[in-house]
Amino acid sequence: MTFPYRPLFLFEADTATIFEIKRLDIQSTNPGHLYFWLYVDNASGQLSQLDFESMSTEDGEHLREFSQGQLRFTPAGGSFTPTDGAPALTLRTVMPPVLPAALETALFAFFA
């Protein structure tokens, strides 16, 4: 199943990729129905949804809190600190945030 979407953020690390999309095929006033943060383990290719809790911005740094960890980022890059005690990931910002074909295929499979 394919669907129209817009990638909003795309971050890469050696071991993982984190990205946010907005689905364009859903009409809803609930942001939870439209916006999705996803985490891809680069070794296994396994894609999982990050469970959004809150967001803020201070001095140009964005913060997103998920049940799985904390994402901090600026236009130059960021970090993801997992809540399970695993080492933090240093992230590179990909601009423009265009998903590679393999990642897009995994995205569509995830929502199928």
C-alpha positions in Angstrom: 0.0 0.0 0.0 1.4 3.4 -1.0 0.1 6.7 0.2 1.0 10.4 -0.2 3.3 11.7 2.5 5.8 14.5 3.2 9.0 13.8 5.0 9.6 16.5 7.6 12.9 15.5 9.3 15.5 12.9 8.4 18.5 12.0 10.6 21.1 9.3 10.0 23.6 7.6 12.3 25.9 4.7 11.6 23.5 2.2 13.2 20.0 3.9 12.8 17.9 6.3 10.9 15.2 8.5 12.5 12.6 10.4 10.5 9.2 12.1 10.7 6.6 12.1 8.1 3.2 13.7 7.7 0.6 11.6 6.0 -1.3 13.6 3.4 -4.1 11.0 2.8 -5.8 11.5 6.2 -8.1 14.3 7.1 -8.0 14.8 10.9 -7.5 17.5 13.5 -5.6 15.0 15.7 -1.9 15.3 15.1 -1.4 11.7 16.2 -3.3 10.6 13.1 -1.1 12.7 10.7 2.5 12.9 12.1 4.7 9.8 12.6 8.3 9.6 14.0 9.9 6.3 12.9 13.2 4.6 13.9 15.0 2.2 11.6 17.7 -0.2 12.9 20.1 0.0 9.9 21.6 -3.5 10.6 18.3 -5.4 10.6 16.2 -3.0 8.6 13.5 -3.2 11.3 11.3 -0.1 11.4 9.4 0.9 14.5 7.3 3.8 15.5 8.5 6.2 18.2 5.7 6.9 20.7 5.5 10.7 20.9 5.1 12.3 24.3 6.1 16.0 24.0 8.1 18.6 22.1 9.8 22.0 22.8 12.3 24.4 21.2 14.8 26.5 23.1 17.6 28.6 21.7 17.3 27.0 18.3 17.5 23.5 19.6 14.5 21.2 19.2 13.6 18.5 21.7 11.2 15.6 21.1 10.4 13.2 23.9 9.3 9.7 23.1 8.7 6.7 25.4 11.7 5.1 23.7 14.1 8.1 24.2 14.9 11.7 23.7 15.7 13.4 20.4 17.6 16.7 20.4 18.4 18.5 17.1 19.4 21.6 15.3 19.7 22.2 11.5 23.3 20.9 11.8 22.6 17.6 13.5 21.5 16.0 16.8 21.4 13.1 19.2 19.0 10.4 20.2 19.3 9.1 23.8 17.4 5.8 24.3 15.5 5.3 27.6 16.8 1.7 27.7 20.3 2.8 28.7 21.8 2.1 25.2 24.5 4.5 24.1 23.3 7.8 22.6 23.3 8.1 18.8 25.0 11.1 17.1 22.8 12.1 14.2 23.5 13.8 10.9 20.7 15.9 9.4 19.8 15.0 5.8 18.6 18.0 3.8 16.3 17.9 2.0 14.7 15.1 3.9 14.0 12.7 1.0 13.7 9.1 2.0 15.8 6.6 0.0 13.9 4.0 -2.0 14.6 1.2 0.5 13.4 3.3 3.4 10.3 4.3 1.5 9.5 0.7 0.8 9.9 -0.1 4.5 7.6 2.8 5.4 4.8 1.5 3.1 5.2 -2.0 4.4 5.0 -0.8 8.0 1.7 0.9 7.4 0.3 -1.9 5.2 
